[in-house]
Amino acid sequence: MQLAAMILTMLVGASLVIQIGLNATMREHTGSAAVAALVNFGIGTLALILFAVAVRAPVPTAAQWAGAPWWAWLGGLFGAAYVASSTVLGPLLGGAAFLALVVAGQMAASLAVDHYGLLGFPQRPMASEQEKSPGPASFQHRQGGFHQSFCIMRRSRLRQARRMV
């Protein structure tokens, strides 16, 4: 089941670049990033309504709606910010650069969310240098390992370049 979830997640990730292109095309035809984003959300809302009906999702009670913390209602704003920015910035930066920067932002935010257990995520503190063990659960980019690896790689390339001169 986990492999299927991972493959599906990769496919969803791949669809983001397609979404950027579709939104940019809609922007070209409508003359407005705002209208293109509204079209995106309109079609997306219709698709989600159909999905909810298909899976027979229960309608939440008034108490369930009222019990949600105030910040839980902001998810749509972040979705709107992503769609609107991808409509404008995706074509400007290019799909690869835009998504690389999106992923960099996601990684930085996810490290903080995991470390402090924010927004309903369970707390997963970053390992200290003594606790690190080699393996998939111990990412080098935690505690600056990514930066150190990048600097070592950069120094190695500089030495190679000096030898070539």
N, C-alpha and C positions, 0 to 999 in steps of 0.2 A: 504494500500500500504506500509506503514512504517513497519508493522509486517512482510510482505513478504520480504522486503529489509533486515530486521534484521535476519530473518531465513536464507536467502541466504548468508548473510555475515558470519554467523556462519558456514554454510556448506563450504564456501571458506576457512575459518580459519581451519576447520577440515581437509581440503584437504592438507594443508601445511605439516602435519606430514606424509601423504601418499607420497607427493612429496619428502620429505627427504629420505624415505625408497627406493623409486624408483631410485633416484639419486645415493644413496649409492650402490644399486645393480648394476646399470650401471657402477659405478666406479670399483666395484669388477671385472666385466666382461671385461672392457676395460683396466684396470690397470692404469687409469688416471682420477683424479678429473676434470682436464681441459676438457678432451674429454667428460666425463659424462655431464658437464655443457653445452658444445656445442651441444650435443644431445638434452638436455633439451630445449635449446633456439631454435634449429632447428625445433623440433616438435611444440614448442610453437608458433614460427613464422608462420609455416604452418597453425596451428589452427586459429591464428589471421587473416591471409589472408582469410581463408574460412569464418570466422565470418564477416569480413568487406564486403565481396561479398554478403553474405546472408542478411545482413541488408542494403545493398546498400549504404554504407558509401560514401559520396562524396570525390573525390580526392581534397586535398587542392590546392589552387593556389600558385604560386611562392611568391606572396605578403604575403599570410598567413604563409608559411614556414619561410620567411625572418622576419616576424613580431614577431616570438617567441623569448623571451629573451634567452640569451646564456645558462642560468642555466636550462632552461626547457629541453634542450637536454641531460642533465645528468641522467635522469630517468633510462635509460637503464643500465648505469654503476652501479646504486644501485641495480637494479634487478640482474645483473651479480654477484655482490658482495654477494647478498643473496644466489643465487643458488650455487655459488662456495663454500661459507662458509658452507652452509647446507650439501653439499656433503662430506665435510671433517669433520666438527665439529659435525654434527648431529649424526653420528654413534659413535663418540668419547664421546660426552656428554650424548647421549640418546635423544630420541624425546621429552620427557616431559621437561627435563632441557633446551635443546636447545630452544624450543619454549617459555618456561617461560622467559628465558633471552631475546629472541627476543621481546616478549610482553613488558617486563620491559623497554627495549630500546625504543620501540615505544611509550609507555606512557610518558616517560621523554621527548622525542622529540616533541610529540604532544602537551604537555603542553606549551612548549616554542613557538611552531609554532602558537598555538591558542592565547596565551597571547600577542605576538608581531604582529600577523597578517602577518606571513611570507609566502612566496612561493605561493601567490595567495589565501590563506585562509583568511576569514574575521577575524578581530581582535575580540577576546573574552577574555578580561582581566580576570585574576584570581580574585576571590572575596576576599576582605579584611576580616578580622575576624568579623568586624561589619556588613558586608553585607551578611554574610553566613546565609542561612536559611535551615532548614531541608527539604530534598527532593532530587529527582534524579538529579537536575541541580547543586546541591551543593555537589561536591565530597569532602570527607574528606581528600583525599591525596593531594589536593591543599593546599598550605600554610603550609605544614608539618603535616597535620592532620593524614596522613597514618603513618608517623614515630612515632608520639605521640601515636597513637592507638597501634602500634606494641610494643612500649616500655612499655605501661601499661599492655598489655597482657603478655609480657615477665616477668615483675615484679610479676604479679599475679601467674604465673606458678612457679617462683622461691620461692615465699612464700609457695605455695602448696608443693613443693618439700622439703622445710625445715621442714614443719610440719610432713612429712612422715618419716623423718630421726630420 
